């Protein structure tokens, strides 16, 4: 079967520009439907127990996990561009939700639920706005090092937060690792032995099934098996906390009616969740799209996941995102189009309407075990080692993000990581790499026979290459650096700036070159430019500097020409003039 038969072509014209599902339907075939049905059913049996576990992680009733896995999935299926991305509750956004809502709700369950809906609406509105304004590139400020450190620390905090349910403790809720450890220690005397046995059995079974029988729905099998044991042996009457009554059906759609102060209080968390959830989804969507030769549109994905989050808020759920593990399962199970997501939503809806009584005897410890096994795989040890080996600054950014997230919580950790990333970027931009060409490192010997076509340089001619843009952030530093070189070596009469590595320039850069030329001239040193790229030359022309340099015969096509001109004390090489060369496009 050809790729085009298996993966329907995506049309981007007409109504399909706004409703991408319409771009799939014209090429939809029965063979594709078979793939999507299998994938949708596979993800559904994985999603039902996971969604309930992540709802509990978010501090919400487990049934709201099912709510978050129905309408939001249908909305994404209509508006999303990925045929494999599995949207729904995920661990990291669930934890961020709990961290944002617990302080604001003050133990009021009804207010907590209302705040969750408001948070989902805010996340959706932010993502919709970013998509409409085509701001998908904004998330590039969250570097891989930041995401790796944040995700690893969040995974540890999530796993630690489940100790309360895994051990049956009467512990206070905490939002960071030190607080969780303190809470667990203070409640250690309330450990419930039978709950611990259930937790150990559940984790062991989940790990063994994942390792030896990965194609089986391990979470669903563990939920079904432990629930049956719990019902037969009445574990709920023996001190094991169980779900008890799980409401059936869907809530009536409604907008949460809360004060403007609640919007202000939740806005920082909403921004963080909007960025993290989008990054998590777009990363896996692009990865899977590359394997299936599909096209994922970043800004359209923002609109799709934003609309999904808005629908989650209307239907009494909490923020959702595209999950790594479920999306990988969806792809490997054969998902070809968003129809697979529709199948998943329908199966979850049937569960919510008809099968919730089956969860009555489900121990809460099982949901905690599902969360722990799922998130421990997110600890990115290899990424941390690679970042440190590749560049120390990236390793330090990762480490700082990890530590702040672990010690102070998700929002401070994310903010610290982004701030450090931007700071490192600005620091690097302000100090571009420069090299003096022709000088033998560690000596006063100069040679350029091979590099400059047989033309030798000496101590009187300094050839400097700048590797990076000449912008406001570094213009003054470059100007001072070249001026300092001339001041340190009295014998220098010419400084040649090899501009081959300068791909961009702004008004500050042009001003710095003009200032440098004047400052060097005051010392009797001539500034020459070589290998100036077209965009830089155009900017210098608009700034009025290029014409002045041309008239003084100080611009050259290449370094060899500049060296020859400097050595001969003239702008001509004997074969062609610099003025003629300056007219050529570099």
C-alpha positions in Angstrom: 0.0 0.0 0.0 1.4 3.4 -0.9 1.9 6.2 1.5 -0.8 8.3 -0.1 -3.3 5.5 0.3 -2.4 5.1 4.0 -2.2 8.8 4.8 -4.8 11.0 3.1 -3.5 14.2 1.6 -4.2 17.3 3.6 -5.8 20.1 1.6 -5.2 23.7 2.7 -7.7 25.5 0.5 -11.2 26.9 1.1 -12.9 25.9 4.3 -10.1 23.5 5.1 -7.9 26.4 6.0 -10.2 27.0 9.0 -11.5 23.5 9.6 -8.5 21.2 8.8 -10.7 18.0 9.2 -12.3 19.0 5.9 -8.9 18.7 4.3 -8.7 15.0 5.2 -12.2 13.9 4.3 -12.1 14.0 0.5 -9.2 11.5 0.4 -10.6 9.3 3.2 -10.9 5.6 2.4 -12.0 2.4 4.1 -8.5 1.2 4.6 -7.7 4.4 6.5 -10.8 4.0 8.7 -9.7 0.6 9.8 -6.4 2.0 11.0 -8.1 4.9 12.8 -10.6 2.6 14.5 -7.9 0.3 15.9 -5.8 3.3 17.1 -8.8 5.1 18.6 -9.9 2.0 20.6 -6.3 1.4 21.7 -5.8 5.0 23.0 -9.3 4.9 24.6 -8.5 1.9 26.8 -5.3 3.7 27.8 -6.9 7.1 28.3 -9.8 6.1 30.6 -7.7 5.1 33.6 -5.0 7.7 32.9 -7.6 10.6 32.6 -9.1 9.7 36.0 -5.6 9.4 37.5 -4.6 12.8 36.1 -7.8 14.4 37.3 -7.0 13.2 40.8 -3.5 14.7 40.4 -5.1 18.0 39.4 -7.1 17.9 42.6 -10.3 17.3 40.7 -12.9 14.4 41.0 -11.7 11.5 38.9 -14.8 11.7 36.6 -13.7 15.1 35.4 -10.8 13.3 33.7 -13.4 11.6 31.5 -15.0 15.0 30.9 -11.7 16.3 29.7 -11.4 13.4 27.3 -14.6 13.8 25.3 -15.5 17.3 24.0 -12.0 18.6 23.9 -10.9 15.7 21.8 -13.8 16.2 19.4 -12.9 19.9 19.1 -9.2 19.1 18.4 -10.2 16.5 15.8 -12.0 19.2 13.9 -9.4 21.9 14.1 -6.1 20.1 14.6 -3.6 19.4 11.8 -2.0 16.3 13.3 -3.3 12.8 12.6 -1.5 11.3 15.5 -1.6 13.8 18.4 -3.6 12.4 21.3 -5.1 15.4 23.2 -6.4 15.1 26.8 -5.3 15.3 30.4 -1.5 15.1 30.9 0.5 14.8 34.1 2.5 18.1 34.0 -0.5 20.4 33.2 -2.5 18.5 35.8 0.1 19.2 38.4 0.4 22.9 37.3 -3.4 23.1 37.6 -3.3 21.8 41.2 -0.5 24.2 42.1 -2.6 27.2 40.8 -6.0 26.2 42.2 -5.2 24.9 45.7 -4.2 28.3 47.2 -7.1 30.1 45.6 -9.8 27.6 46.5 -9.1 27.5 50.2 -10.5 23.9 50.6 -13.8 24.8 49.0 -14.6 21.9 46.5 -17.2 23.8 44.6 -15.0 26.9 44.2 -12.1 24.6 43.2 -14.1 23.1 40.4 -15.3 26.6 39.2 -11.7 27.8 39.3 -10.6 24.8 37.2 -13.1 25.7 34.5 -12.0 29.3 34.6 -8.3 28.3 34.3 -9.1 26.1 31.3 -10.9 29.0 29.7 -8.0 31.4 30.3 -5.5 28.9 28.9 -7.7 28.4 25.8 -8.1 32.1 25.3 -4.4 32.7 25.5 -3.7 30.0 23.0 -6.4 31.1 20.7 -5.1 34.7 20.8 -1.5 33.5 20.1 -2.7 31.4 17.2 -4.8 34.2 15.7 -1.8 36.6 16.0 0.6 33.8 14.6 2.8 33.9 17.7 3.8 30.2 17.6 7.4 31.3 17.5 7.2 32.9 21.0 7.6 29.5 22.6 11.2 29.3 21.2 12.2 31.3 24.2 11.6 28.1 26.1 14.8 26.3 25.1 15.2 22.5 25.2 17.4 22.9 28.3 14.6 24.7 30.1 12.0 22.2 29.1 14.2 19.3 30.0 15.0 20.7 33.5 11.4 21.7 34.1 10.0 18.3 33.0 12.4 16.3 35.0 11.8 18.2 38.2 8.1 18.3 37.6 8.1 14.5 37.2 9.8 14.0 40.6 7.4 16.4 42.2 4.4 14.6 40.7 5.7 11.2 41.8 6.3 12.5 45.3 2.9 14.1 45.5 1.4 10.6 45.0 2.9 9.3 48.2 -0.1 10.4 50.1 -2.4 8.1 48.2 0.2 5.3 47.7 0.8 5.0 51.5 -2.7 5.9 52.6 -1.5 8.9 54.6 -3.5 11.6 56.3 -1.1 14.2 55.0 -1.5 17.9 54.1 -1.2 18.9 50.5 2.0 20.6 49.4 3.1 22.1 46.0 6.9 21.7 46.1 9.3 18.9 46.9 10.5 20.1 50.3 6.9 20.7 51.3 5.8 17.3 50.2 8.7 15.6 52.0 7.8 17.5 55.2 4.1 16.6 54.9 4.8 12.9 54.3 7.3 12.8 57.2 4.8 14.5 59.6 2.1 12.0 58.6 4.3 8.9 58.6 2.5 7.4 61.6 -0.8 7.2 59.6 0.6 4.7 57.0 -2.1 2.2 56.0 -0.5 -1.2 55.5 -3.2 -2.7 53.1 -3.0 0.5 50.9 0.8 0.0 50.7 0.2 -3.6 49.5 -2.2 -2.4 46.9 0.3 0.3 45.7 3.2 -2.1 45.5 1.2 -4.7 43.6 -0.1 -2.1 41.2 3.2 -0.5 40.5 4.9 -3.9 40.0 2.2 -5.1 37.6 2.3 -1.8 35.6 6.1 -2.0 35.3 6.1 -5.7 34.3 3.3 -5.2 31.8 5.0 -2.2 30.3 8.3 -4.0 30.0 7.3 -7.5 28.9 3.9 -7.0 27.3 3.9 -3.4 26.0 1.1 -4.0 23.5 -1.4 -4.8 26.2 -3.4 -1.9 27.9 -1.5 -2.3 31.2 -3.2 0.5 33.1 -6.7 -0.8 32.1 -5.8 -4.4 33.1 -4.4 -3.3 36.5 -7.5 -1.1 37.1 -9.9 -3.9 36.2 -8.0 -6.5 38.2 -7.4 -4.5 41.4 -11.0 -3.2 41.3 -12.3 -6.7 41.2 -10.1 -7.7 44.1 -11.2 -4.6 46.0 -14.9 -5.5 45.4 -14.5 -9.2 46.4 -12.5 -8.5 49.6 -14.3 -5.2 50.5 -11.0 -3.3 50.7 -12.9 -0.1 51.2 -14.2 -1.4 54.5 -10.7 -2.4 55.5 -9.2 1.1 55.4 -8.3 1.4 51.7 -9.6 4.6 50.2 -11.8 3.9 47.1 -13.5 6.1 44.6 -17.1 5.2 45.7 -19.8 6.8 43.6 -18.7 8.1 40.2 -21.3 10.3 38.5 -22.5 9.2 35.1 -23.1 11.4 32.1 -21.7 14.8 31.2 -22.2 18.1 33.0 -24.4 20.8 31.5 -22.1 23.2 29.5 -21.8 26.5 31.4 -19.4 29.4 31.8 -17.9 29.7 35.3 -19.2 32.8 37.0 -16.3 34.1 39.0 -15.0 37.6 39.9 -12.4 39.6 38.0 -10.0 39.1 40.9 -10.0 35.3 40.2 -9.0 36.0 36.6 -6.1 38.2 37.8 -5.0 35.6 40.3 -5.0 32.7 37.8 -3.5 34.6 34.8 0.2 33.9 35.5 -0.6 30.1 35.9 -2.7 30.2 32.7 0.1 31.7 30.7 2.6 29.1 32.0 0.2 26.2 31.3 -0.7 27.6 27.8 3.0 27.7 26.9 3.9 24.3 28.4 0.9 22.5 27.0 1.5 23.9 23.6 5.2 23.0 23.6 4.5 19.5 24.8 1.9 19.0 22.0 3.7 20.6 19.1 7.0 18.8 19.9 5.4 15.3 19.7 3.1 16.3 16.8 6.0 17.4 14.6 8.1 14.4 15.5 5.3 12.0 14.5 4.4 14.0 11.4 8.0 13.6 10.2 7.6 9.9 10.3 4.3 9.9 8.4 5.2 12.7 6.0 2.4 14.9 7.2 2.4 18.6 7.7 1.7 20.2 11.1 1.0 23.9 11.2 2.2 25.5 14.4 -0.2 28.4 14.5 -3.2 26.2 13.6 -2.2 23.9 16.3 -2.4 26.8 18.8 -5.9 27.5 17.7 -6.9 23.9 17.9 -5.5 23.2 21.4 -6.8 26.6 22.5 -10.3 25.7 21.4 -10.0 22.3 23.1 -9.0 24.0 26.4 -11.9 26.4 26.1 -14.4 23.6 25.6 -12.8 21.8 28.6 -13.6 24.9 30.7 -17.2 25.0 29.5 -17.7 21.3 30.3 -16.5 21.3 33.9 -13.0 19.9 33.2 -9.4 21.3 33.5 -6.6 22.2 31.0 -5.6 19.6 28.5 -2.7 19.1 26.1 -1.2 16.6 23.6 0.5 13.8 25.6 3.8 12.2 24.6 3.0 8.6 25.6 -0.6 8.4 24.3 0.4 10.1 21.0 3.2 7.6 20.5 0.7 4.8 21.1 -1.8 6.4 18.8 0.7 6.6 16.0 2.1 3.1 16.5 -1.4 1.6 16.6 -2.1 3.0 13.2 -3.7 6.4 13.5 -3.8 8.2 10.2 -6.2 11.1 10.7 -8.0 12.9 13.5 -10.8 10.4 13.0 -8.8 8.2 15.5 -9.3 10.9 18.1 -13.0 11.0 17.4 -13.2 7.2 18.0 -11.3 7.7 21.3 -13.7 10.4 22.4 -16.8 8.3 21.6 -15.4 5.3 23.6 -14.7 7.6 26.6 -18.2 9.1 26.3 -19.7 5.6 26.4 -17.7 4.9 29.5 -18.8 8.2 31.1 -22.5 7.4 30.4 -22.7 3.7 31.1 -19.6 2.3 32.9 -18.8 4.6 35.8 -20.5 2.3 38.4 -17.7 -0.2 37.6 -15.2 2.2 39.2 -17.0 2.3 42.6 -14.5 -0.1 44.3 -11.4 1.3 42.5 -8.7 2.1 45.1 -7.2 5.6 44.8 -3.8 4.1 45.3 -4.1 2.5 41.8 -4.6 5.9 40.3 -1.5 7.1 42.1 0.5 4.1 40.8 -0.6 4.9 37.2 0.7 8.5 37.6 4.0 7.4 39.1 4.8 4.9 36.5 3.8 7.3 33.7 5.9 10.3 34.9 9.1 8.7 36.0 9.9 8.1 32.4 9.9 11.9 31.9 13.1 12.3 34.0 15.6 13.2 31.3 19.0 12.1 32.6 20.5 11.7 29.2 19.4 15.2 28.2 21.0 16.7 31.2 24.4 15.0 30.5 24.2 16.0 26.8 23.5 19.6 27.6 26.4 19.8 30.1 28.8 18.2 27.7 27.7 20.3 24.7 27.8 23.7 26.4 28.2 24.6 30.1 25.7 27.5 29.9 23.0 25.1 28.6 23.8 22.6 31.4 23.6 25.4 34.0 20.3 26.6 32.6 18.9 23.1 32.9 20.2 22.6 36.4 18.9 25.9 37.6 15.4 25.3 36.1 15.4 21.8 37.7 16.4 23.1 41.1 14.0 26.1 41.2 11.1 23.9 40.0 11.9 21.2 42.6 12.4 23.6 45.5 9.9 26.4 44.8 7.3 25.0 42.4 6.4 24.8 38.7 5.8 28.5 37.9 8.9 29.9 39.6 10.9 27.1 38.0 9.6 27.8 34.5 10.0 31.6 34.9 13.6 31.2 36.2 14.5 28.9 33.3 13.0 31.3 30.6 14.7 34.3 32.3 18.1 32.6 32.3 17.7 31.4 28.7 17.0 34.9 27.6 19.9 36.2 29.7 22.3 33.7 28.2 21.0 34.5 24.7 21.6 38.3 25.2 25.0 37.6 26.8 26.1 35.5 23.8 24.7 38.1 21.3 26.6 40.9 23.0 29.9 38.9 22.7 30.2 37.4 19.2 33.2 35.3 18.4 36.0 37.2 16.9 39.3 35.9 15.4 42.5 37.5 14.2 43.3 35.8 10.9 46.8 35.1 9.8 48.4 35.3 13.3 49.9 32.1 14.7 48.3 31.5 18.1 50.6 32.2 21.0 53.2 34.0 19.0 53.9 37.2 17.1 54.3 35.4 13.8 51.9 36.1 10.9 51.2 33.9 8.0 48.5 33.7 5.4 50.1 32.2 2.4 47.5 29.5 1.9 44.5 31.4 3.1 45.1 34.6 1.2 46.3 33.2 -2.1 50.0 33.7 -1.5 49.6 37.1 0.1 51.4 37.4 3.4 50.3 39.6 6.3 52.5 41.0 9.0 52.2 42.8 12.3 51.2 46.1 10.5 48.0 44.6 9.1 45.4 43.2 11.4 42.7 41.0 9.8 39.7 40.5 12.1 36.7 38.2 11.4 33.5 38.7 13.4 31.2 35.7 13.5 27.7 37.1 14.3 25.3 39.9 13.5 26.4 43.5 14.1 23.5 44.8 16.2 22.7 47.2 19.1 23.5 44.4 21.6 27.1 44.0 20.5 28.0 47.0 18.3 29.7 48.9 21.1 31.6 45.9 22.3 32.9 45.1 18.7 33.9 48.8 18.2 35.8 48.8 21.5 37.5 45.5 20.8 38.9 46.6 17.4 39.9 50.0 18.8 41.7 48.2 21.6 43.6 46.0 19.2 44.9 49.1 17.4 45.9 50.8 20.7 47.8 47.7 21.9 49.9 47.4 18.7 51.4 50.7 17.7 52.8 49.3 14.5 49.3 48.5 13.0 48.4 50.9 10.2 45.5 48.9 8.7 42.6 47.0 10.3 40.7 44.8 7.8 37.3 43.7 9.0 36.4 40.4 7.4 32.5 40.7 7.3 31.9 37.3 5.8 30.4 36.1 9.1 28.2 39.2 9.6 24.8 38.2 8.3 22.8 41.2 9.7 23.3 44.7 10.8 21.2 47.5 12.2 21.4 51.3 12.6 23.5 50.9 15.8 25.9 48.6 13.9 26.3 51.1 11.1 26.9 53.9 13.6 29.5 51.7 15.4 31.4 51.2 12.1 31.4 54.9 11.4 32.6 55.7 14.9 35.3 53.0 14.6 36.5 54.3 11.3 36.8 57.8 12.8 38.5 56.7 16.0 41.0 54.6 14.1 41.7 57.4 11.7 42.6 59.7 14.6 45.4 57.2 15.4 46.5 57.0 11.7 44.9 53.6 11.2 42.8 52.7 8.2 39.7 50.6 8.4 38.9 48.4 5.4 35.9 46.2 4.9 36.0 42.9 3.0 33.4 40.3 2.0 30.4 42.4 3.0 27.2 40.5 2.4 24.3 42.0 0.4 21.9 42.6 3.3 24.6 44.3 5.4 25.7 46.4 2.4 22.1 47.5 1.8 21.8 48.6 5.4 25.1 50.5 5.3 23.9 52.2 2.1 20.7 53.4 3.7 22.7 54.7 6.6 24.9 56.7 4.2 28.1 54.9 5.2 28.6 52.6 2.2 29.0 55.5 -0.3 31.6 57.1 1.9 33.6 53.9 2.1 33.4 53.4 -1.6 34.6 56.8 -2.4 37.6 56.2 -0.1 38.2 52.9 -1.8 37.9 51.0 1.5 35.6 48.2 0.6 36.9 45.0 -1.0 35.4 41.9 -2.5 37.6 39.5 -0.4 40.3 39.6 2.2 43.1 38.9 -0.3 42.2 42.1 -2.2 42.1 44.1 1.1 45.5 42.7 2.2 47.0 43.5 -1.2 45.6 47.0 -1.1 46.8 47.6 2.4 50.3 46.3 1.6 50.6 48.4 -1.5 49.2 51.4 0.1 46.5 51.7 -2.7 43.0 50.3 -3.2 43.8 48.6 -6.5 45.0 45.0 -6.8 46.4 45.6 -10.3 43.6 43.6 -11.9 40.4 45.3 -10.8 39.4 48.2 -8.6 37.6 48.0 -5.3 35.0 50.4 -6.5 34.1 47.9 -9.3 34.1 45.0 -6.9 31.9 46.9 -4.5 29.2 47.1 -7.2 29.0 43.3 -7.4 26.5 41.4 -5.2 28.2 39.6 -2.4 
